[in-house]
């Protein structure tokens, strides 16, 4: 389902928008490491959802359409 992947991308972008001012203000190495990890996780989330939107991967099992499989098994 495209709308779930799109909603997850929008939520991730919103969280980045909220966190962006804090990212530039940090000078301690530990906090910089935390924000680098956070940005890596953000890119991972956006990339995986873009792959789902572009149909490069299968959607998660909960989002797969089962009605089509049911019709194939019925025939």
PDB file as gemmi writes it, atoms N, CA and C in Angstrom:
CRYST1    1.000    1.000    1.000  90.00  90.00  90.00 P 1                      
ATOM      1  N   UNK A   1       0.824  -1.168   0.000  1.00  0.00           N  
ATOM      2  CA  UNK A   1       0.000   0.000   0.000  1.00  0.00           C  
ATOM      3  C   UNK A   1       0.874   1.239   0.000  1.00  0.00           C  
ATOM      4  N   UNK A   2       0.681   2.011  -1.026  1.00  0.00           N  
ATOM      5  CA  UNK A   2       1.531   3.188  -1.211  1.00  0.00           C  
ATOM      6  C   UNK A   2       1.324   4.229  -0.124  1.00  0.00           C  
ATOM      7  N   UNK A   3       0.116   4.378   0.353  1.00  0.00           N  
ATOM      8  CA  UNK A   3      -0.143   5.457   1.298  1.00  0.00           C  
ATOM      9  C   UNK A   3       0.586   5.243   2.622  1.00  0.00           C  
ATOM     10  N   UNK A   4       0.787   3.999   3.059  1.00  0.00           N  
ATOM     11  CA  UNK A   4       1.510   3.758   4.301  1.00  0.00           C  
ATOM     12  C   UNK A   4       2.977   4.141   4.161  1.00  0.00           C  
ATOM     13  N   UNK A   5       3.581   3.765   3.043  1.00  0.00           N  
ATOM     14  CA  UNK A   5       4.985   4.123   2.819  1.00  0.00           C  
ATOM     15  C   UNK A   5       5.140   5.637   2.720  1.00  0.00           C  
ATOM     16  N   UNK A   6       4.225   6.282   2.055  1.00  0.00           N  
ATOM     17  CA  UNK A   6       4.286   7.738   1.927  1.00  0.00           C  
ATOM     18  C   UNK A   6       4.094   8.413   3.285  1.00  0.00           C  
ATOM     19  N   UNK A   7       3.190   7.897   4.099  1.00  0.00           N  
ATOM     20  CA  UNK A   7       2.986   8.464   5.433  1.00  0.00           C  
ATOM     21  C   UNK A   7       4.224   8.294   6.307  1.00  0.00           C  
ATOM     22  N   UNK A   8       4.907   7.159   6.196  1.00  0.00           N  
ATOM     23  CA  UNK A   8       6.127   6.954   6.977  1.00  0.00           C  
ATOM     24  C   UNK A   8       7.226   7.915   6.528  1.00  0.00           C  
ATOM     25  N   UNK A   9       7.321   8.169   5.228  1.00  0.00           N  
ATOM     26  CA  UNK A   9       8.314   9.133   4.737  1.00  0.00           C  
ATOM     27  C   UNK A   9       7.987  10.533   5.250  1.00  0.00           C  
ATOM     28  N   UNK A  10       6.722  10.910   5.206  1.00  0.00           N  
ATOM     29  CA  UNK A  10       6.327  12.234   5.697  1.00  0.00           C  
ATOM     30  C   UNK A  10       6.581  12.373   7.198  1.00  0.00           C  
ATOM     31  N   UNK A  11       6.333  11.329   7.963  1.00  0.00           N  
ATOM     32  CA  UNK A  11       6.596  11.367   9.403  1.00  0.00           C  
ATOM     33  C   UNK A  11       8.090  11.505   9.670  1.00  0.00           C  
ATOM     34  N   UNK A  12       8.908  10.778   8.929  1.00  0.00           N  
ATOM     35  CA  UNK A  12      10.359  10.882   9.103  1.00  0.00           C  
ATOM     36  C   UNK A  12      10.844  12.284   8.742  1.00  0.00           C  
ATOM     37  N   UNK A  13      10.302  12.862   7.681  1.00  0.00           N  
ATOM     38  CA  UNK A  13      10.688  14.226   7.299  1.00  0.00           C  
ATOM     39  C   UNK A  13      10.244  15.244   8.349  1.00  0.00           C  
ATOM     40  N   UNK A  14       9.087  15.041   8.931  1.00  0.00           N  
ATOM     41  CA  UNK A  14       8.621  15.933   9.992  1.00  0.00           C  
ATOM     42  C   UNK A  14       9.545  15.861  11.209  1.00  0.00           C  
ATOM     43  N   UNK A  15       9.954  14.646  11.579  1.00  0.00           N  
ATOM     44  CA  UNK A  15      10.862  14.502  12.716  1.00  0.00           C  
ATOM     45  C   UNK A  15      12.218  15.127  12.418  1.00  0.00           C  
ATOM     46  N   UNK A  16      12.680  15.034  11.177  1.00  0.00           N  
ATOM     47  CA  UNK A  16      13.921  15.700  10.798  1.00  0.00           C  
ATOM     48  C   UNK A  16      13.766  17.218  10.896  1.00  0.00           C  
ATOM     49  N   UNK A  17      12.627  17.727  10.486  1.00  0.00           N  
ATOM     50  CA  UNK A  17      12.352  19.164  10.568  1.00  0.00           C  
ATOM     51  C   UNK A  17      12.399  19.641  12.026  1.00  0.00           C  
ATOM     52  N   UNK A  18      11.864  18.844  12.927  1.00  0.00           N  
ATOM     53  CA  UNK A  18      11.875  19.199  14.347  1.00  0.00           C  
ATOM     54  C   UNK A  18      13.290  19.124  14.918  1.00  0.00           C  
ATOM     55  N   UNK A  19      14.067  18.136  14.497  1.00  0.00           N  
ATOM     56  CA  UNK A  19      15.392  17.917  15.075  1.00  0.00           C  
ATOM     57  C   UNK A  19      16.481  18.769  14.443  1.00  0.00           C  
ATOM     58  N   UNK A  20      16.257  19.325  13.268  1.00  0.00           N  
ATOM     59  CA  UNK A  20      17.315  20.026  12.545  1.00  0.00           C  
ATOM     60  C   UNK A  20      17.993  21.159  13.335  1.00  0.00           C  
ATOM     61  N   UNK A  21      17.259  22.006  14.066  1.00  0.00           N  
ATOM     62  CA  UNK A  21      17.948  23.068  14.821  1.00  0.00           C  
ATOM     63  C   UNK A  21      18.888  22.515  15.898  1.00  0.00           C  
ATOM     64  N   UNK A  22      18.565  21.384  16.464  1.00  0.00           N  
ATOM     65  CA  UNK A  22      19.414  20.801  17.500  1.00  0.00           C  
ATOM     66  C   UNK A  22      20.675  20.190  16.922  1.00  0.00           C  
ATOM     67  N   UNK A  23      20.626  19.754  15.689  1.00  0.00           N  
ATOM     68  CA  UNK A  23      21.785  19.096  15.077  1.00  0.00           C  
ATOM     69  C   UNK A  23      22.929  20.087  14.912  1.00  0.00           C  
ATOM     70  N   UNK A  24      22.648  21.300  14.503  1.00  0.00           N  
ATOM     71  CA  UNK A  24      23.690  22.288  14.266  1.00  0.00           C  
ATOM     72  C   UNK A  24      24.274  22.864  15.551  1.00  0.00           C  
ATOM     73  N   UNK A  25      23.579  22.789  16.646  1.00  0.00           N  
ATOM     74  CA  UNK A  25      24.039  23.413  17.881  1.00  0.00           C  
ATOM     75  C   UNK A  25      24.949  22.549  18.728  1.00  0.00           C  
ATOM     76  N   UNK A  26      25.159  21.298  18.361  1.00  0.00           N  
ATOM     77  CA  UNK A  26      25.945  20.395  19.189  1.00  0.00           C  
ATOM     78  C   UNK A  26      27.416  20.456  18.818  1.00  0.00           C  
ATOM     79  N   UNK A  27      28.282  20.508  19.842  1.00  0.00           N  
ATOM     80  CA  UNK A  27      29.719  20.533  19.598  1.00  0.00           C  
ATOM     81  C   UNK A  27      30.446  19.389  20.304  1.00  0.00           C  
ATOM     82  N   UNK A  28      29.783  18.693  21.213  1.00  0.00           N  
ATOM     83  CA  UNK A  28      30.398  17.581  21.932  1.00  0.00           C  
ATOM     84  C   UNK A  28      30.429  16.367  21.006  1.00  0.00           C  
ATOM     85  N   UNK A  29      31.507  15.594  21.091  1.00  0.00           N  
ATOM     86  CA  UNK A  29      31.680  14.473  20.169  1.00  0.00           C  
ATOM     87  C   UNK A  29      30.600  13.408  20.362  1.00  0.00           C  
ATOM     88  N   UNK A  30      30.196  13.150  21.598  1.00  0.00           N  
ATOM     89  CA  UNK A  30      29.181  12.133  21.848  1.00  0.00           C  
ATOM     90  C   UNK A  30      27.836  12.541  21.242  1.00  0.00           C  
ATOM     91  N   UNK A  31      27.483  13.806  21.362  1.00  0.00           N  
ATOM     92  CA  UNK A  31      26.220  14.252  20.775  1.00  0.00           C  
ATOM     93  C   UNK A  31      26.299  14.250  19.253  1.00  0.00           C  
ATOM     94  N   UNK A  32      27.463  14.556  18.700  1.00  0.00           N  
ATOM     95  CA  UNK A  32      27.636  14.489  17.249  1.00  0.00           C  
ATOM     96  C   UNK A  32      27.484  13.055  16.760  1.00  0.00           C  
ATOM     97  N   UNK A  33      28.002  12.114  17.523  1.00  0.00           N  
ATOM     98  CA  UNK A  33      27.860  10.700  17.182  1.00  0.00           C  
ATOM     99  C   UNK A  33      26.391  10.272  17.231  1.00  0.00           C  
ATOM    100  N   UNK A  34      25.671  10.759  18.239  1.00  0.00           N  
ATOM    101  CA  UNK A  34      24.245  10.450  18.338  1.00  0.00           C  
ATOM    102  C   UNK A  34      23.489  10.976  17.118  1.00  0.00           C  
ATOM    103  N   UNK A  35      23.747  12.234  16.729  1.00  0.00           N  
ATOM    104  CA  UNK A  35      23.039  12.805  15.587  1.00  0.00           C  
ATOM    105  C   UNK A  35      23.434  12.137  14.280  1.00  0.00           C  
ATOM    106  N   UNK A  36      24.682  11.692  14.172  1.00  0.00           N  
ATOM    107  CA  UNK A  36      25.091  10.954  12.979  1.00  0.00           C  
ATOM    108  C   UNK A  36      24.330   9.631  12.886  1.00  0.00           C  
ATOM    109  N   UNK A  37      24.176   8.958  14.017  1.00  0.00           N  
ATOM    110  CA  UNK A  37      23.378   7.725  14.043  1.00  0.00           C  
ATOM    111  C   UNK A  37      21.920   7.983  13.723  1.00  0.00           C  
ATOM    112  N   UNK A  38      21.410   9.088  14.239  1.00  0.00           N  
ATOM    113  CA  UNK A  38      20.015   9.445  13.985  1.00  0.00           C  
ATOM    114  C   UNK A  38      19.798   9.738  12.510  1.00  0.00           C  
ATOM    115  N   UNK A  39      20.719  10.466  11.894  1.00  0.00           N  
ATOM    116  CA  UNK A  39      20.600  10.771  10.468  1.00  0.00           C  
ATOM    117  C   UNK A  39      20.753   9.514   9.613  1.00  0.00           C  
ATOM    118  N   UNK A  40      21.614   8.585  10.029  1.00  0.00           N  
ATOM    119  CA  UNK A  40      21.739   7.317   9.318  1.00  0.00           C  
ATOM    120  C   UNK A  40      20.420   6.537   9.379  1.00  0.00           C  
ATOM    121  N   UNK A  41      19.811   6.495  10.554  1.00  0.00           N  
ATOM    122  CA  UNK A  41      18.529   5.812  10.703  1.00  0.00           C  
ATOM    123  C   UNK A  41      17.452   6.494   9.853  1.00  0.00           C  
ATOM    124  N   UNK A  42      17.466   7.819   9.795  1.00  0.00           N  
ATOM    125  CA  UNK A  42      16.518   8.558   8.958  1.00  0.00           C  
ATOM    126  C   UNK A  42      16.678   8.157   7.491  1.00  0.00           C  
ATOM    127  N   UNK A  43      17.910   8.125   7.005  1.00  0.00           N  
ATOM    128  CA  UNK A  43      18.157   7.736   5.615  1.00  0.00           C  
ATOM    129  C   UNK A  43      17.746   6.288   5.360  1.00  0.00           C  
ATOM    130  N   UNK A  44      17.938   5.429   6.333  1.00  0.00           N  
ATOM    131  CA  UNK A  44      17.521   4.037   6.201  1.00  0.00           C  
ATOM    132  C   UNK A  44      16.002   3.923   6.085  1.00  0.00           C  
ATOM    133  N   UNK A  45      15.279   4.658   6.899  1.00  0.00           N  
ATOM    134  CA  UNK A  45      13.814   4.633   6.864  1.00  0.00           C  
ATOM    135  C   UNK A  45      13.296   5.193   5.544  1.00  0.00           C  
ATOM    136  N   UNK A  46      13.821   6.340   5.133  1.00  0.00           N  
ATOM    137  CA  UNK A  46      13.362   6.953   3.885  1.00  0.00           C  
ATOM    138  C   UNK A  46      13.718   6.079   2.692  1.00  0.00           C  
ATOM    139  N   UNK A  47      14.911   5.523   2.683  1.00  0.00           N  
ATOM    140  CA  UNK A  47      15.328   4.667   1.575  1.00  0.00           C  
ATOM    141  C   UNK A  47      14.495   3.409   1.445  1.00  0.00           C  
ATOM    142  N   UNK A  48      14.191   2.773   2.562  1.00  0.00           N  
ATOM    143  CA  UNK A  48      13.392   1.548   2.490  1.00  0.00           C  
ATOM    144  C   UNK A  48      11.962   1.835   2.055  1.00  0.00           C  
ATOM    145  N   UNK A  49      11.417   2.957   2.491  1.00  0.00           N  
ATOM    146  CA  UNK A  49      10.063   3.291   2.076  1.00  0.00           C  
ATOM    147  C   UNK A  49      10.018   3.753   0.622  1.00  0.00           C  
ATOM    148  N   UNK A  50      11.068   4.412   0.154  1.00  0.00           N  
ATOM    149  CA  UNK A  50      11.134   4.757  -1.265  1.00  0.00           C  
ATOM    150  C   UNK A  50      11.225   3.499  -2.122  1.00  0.00           C  
ATOM    151  N   UNK A  51      11.971   2.504  -1.640  1.00  0.00           N  
ATOM    152  CA  UNK A  51      12.058   1.238  -2.371  1.00  0.00           C  
ATOM    153  C   UNK A  51      10.689   0.568  -2.450  1.00  0.00           C  
ATOM    154  N   UNK A  52       9.907   0.676  -1.386  1.00  0.00           N  
ATOM    155  CA  UNK A  52       8.555   0.124  -1.411  1.00  0.00           C  
ATOM    156  C   UNK A  52       7.670   0.908  -2.374  1.00  0.00           C  
ATOM    157  N   UNK A  53       7.788   2.241  -2.362  1.00  0.00           N  
ATOM    158  CA  UNK A  53       6.991   3.060  -3.275  1.00  0.00           C  
ATOM    159  C   UNK A  53       7.327   2.785  -4.735  1.00  0.00           C  
ATOM    160  N   UNK A  54       8.599   2.566  -5.028  1.00  0.00           N  
ATOM    161  CA  UNK A  54       9.023   2.319  -6.397  1.00  0.00           C  
ATOM    162  C   UNK A  54       8.911   0.839  -6.785  1.00  0.00           C  
ATOM    163  N   UNK A  55       8.380   0.043  -5.878  1.00  0.00           N  
ATOM    164  CA  UNK A  55       8.162  -1.396  -6.071  1.00  0.00           C  
ATOM    165  C   UNK A  55       9.454  -2.140  -6.379  1.00  0.00           C  
ATOM    166  N   UNK A  56      10.531  -1.735  -5.714  1.00  0.00           N  
ATOM    167  CA  UNK A  56      11.800  -2.436  -5.841  1.00  0.00           C  
ATOM    168  C   UNK A  56      11.840  -3.623  -4.887  1.00  0.00           C  
ATOM    169  N   UNK A  57      11.055  -3.559  -3.815  1.00  0.00           N  
ATOM    170  CA  UNK A  57      10.950  -4.646  -2.847  1.00  0.00           C  
ATOM    171  C   UNK A  57       9.478  -4.943  -2.613  1.00  0.00           C  
ATOM    172  N   UNK A  58       9.216  -6.078  -2.022  1.00  0.00           N  
ATOM    173  CA  UNK A  58       7.837  -6.399  -1.646  1.00  0.00           C  
ATOM    174  C   UNK A  58       7.438  -5.579  -0.427  1.00  0.00           C  
ATOM    175  N   UNK A  59       6.178  -5.191  -0.343  1.00  0.00           N  
ATOM    176  CA  UNK A  59       5.735  -4.494   0.868  1.00  0.00           C  
ATOM    177  C   UNK A  59       5.720  -5.460   2.046  1.00  0.00           C  
ATOM    178  N   UNK A  60       5.679  -4.945   3.274  1.00  0.00           N  
ATOM    179  CA  UNK A  60       5.609  -5.829   4.436  1.00  0.00           C  
ATOM    180  C   UNK A  60       4.398  -6.759   4.360  1.00  0.00           C  
ATOM    181  N   UNK A  61       4.476  -7.874   5.050  1.00  0.00           N  
ATOM    182  CA  UNK A  61       3.435  -8.898   4.973  1.00  0.00           C  
ATOM    183  C   UNK A  61       2.072  -8.341   5.356  1.00  0.00           C  
ATOM    184  N   UNK A  62       2.033  -7.457   6.336  1.00  0.00           N  
ATOM    185  CA  UNK A  62       0.754  -6.899   6.776  1.00  0.00           C  
ATOM    186  C   UNK A  62       0.113  -6.039   5.701  1.00  0.00           C  
ATOM    187  N   UNK A  63       0.911  -5.484   4.792  1.00  0.00           N  
ATOM    188  CA  UNK A  63       0.381  -4.577   3.777  1.00  0.00           C  
ATOM    189  C   UNK A  63       0.152  -5.246   2.434  1.00  0.00           C  
ATOM    190  N   UNK A  64       0.485  -6.525   2.315  1.00  0.00           N  
ATOM    191  CA  UNK A  64       0.285  -7.205   1.042  1.00  0.00           C  
ATOM    192  C   UNK A  64      -1.189  -7.493   0.827  1.00  0.00           C  
ATOM    193  N   UNK A  65      -1.613  -7.404  -0.415  1.00  0.00           N  
ATOM    194  CA  UNK A  65      -3.012  -7.612  -0.763  1.00  0.00           C  
ATOM    195  C   UNK A  65      -3.288  -9.117  -0.842  1.00  0.00           C  
ATOM    196  N   UNK A  66      -4.184  -9.617   0.019  1.00  0.00           N  
ATOM    197  CA  UNK A  66      -4.464 -11.054   0.041  1.00  0.00           C  
ATOM    198  C   UNK A  66      -5.680 -11.420  -0.797  1.00  0.00           C  
ATOM    199  N   UNK A  67      -6.473 -10.449  -1.215  1.00  0.00           N  
ATOM    200  CA  UNK A  67      -7.683 -10.766  -1.979  1.00  0.00           C  
ATOM    201  C   UNK A  67      -7.315 -11.373  -3.329  1.00  0.00           C  
ATOM    202  N   UNK A  68      -6.241 -10.923  -3.927  1.00  0.00           N  
ATOM    203  CA  UNK A  68      -5.820 -11.466  -5.211  1.00  0.00           C  
ATOM    204  C   UNK A  68      -5.344 -12.907  -5.053  1.00  0.00           C  
ATOM    205  N   UNK A  69      -4.631 -13.195  -3.978  1.00  0.00           N  
ATOM    206  CA  UNK A  69      -4.180 -14.568  -3.732  1.00  0.00           C  
ATOM    207  C   UNK A  69      -5.377 -15.479  -3.488  1.00  0.00           C  
ATOM    208  N   UNK A  70      -6.380 -14.983  -2.793  1.00  0.00           N  
ATOM    209  CA  UNK A  70      -7.563 -15.777  -2.514  1.00  0.00           C  
ATOM    210  C   UNK A  70      -8.272 -16.145  -3.811  1.00  0.00           C  
ATOM    211  N   UNK A  71      -8.375 -15.216  -4.733  1.00  0.00           N  
ATOM    212  CA  UNK A  71      -9.041 -15.494  -6.004  1.00  0.00           C  
ATOM    213  C   UNK A  71      -8.269 -16.504  -6.820  1.00  0.00           C  
ATOM    214  N   UNK A  72      -6.949 -16.462  -6.785  1.00  0.00           N  
ATOM    215  CA  UNK A  72      -6.149 -17.428  -7.519  1.00  0.00           C  
ATOM    216  C   UNK A  72      -6.289 -18.823  -6.941  1.00  0.00           C  
ATOM    217  N   UNK A  73      -6.364 -18.941  -5.610  1.00  0.00           N  
ATOM    218  CA  UNK A  73      -6.540 -20.233  -4.984  1.00  0.00           C  
ATOM    219  C   UNK A  73      -7.948 -20.792  -5.219  1.00  0.00           C  
ATOM    220  N   UNK A  74      -8.905 -19.925  -5.362  1.00  0.00           N  
ATOM    221  CA  UNK A  74     -10.291 -20.343  -5.556  1.00  0.00           C  
ATOM    222  C   UNK A  74     -10.476 -20.992  -6.920  1.00  0.00           C  
ATOM    223  N   UNK A  75      -9.778 -20.497  -7.951  1.00  0.00           N  
ATOM    224  CA  UNK A  75      -9.905 -21.036  -9.306  1.00  0.00           C  
ATOM    225  C   UNK A  75      -9.128 -22.249  -9.459  1.00  0.00           C  
TER     226      UNK A  75                                                      
END                                                                             
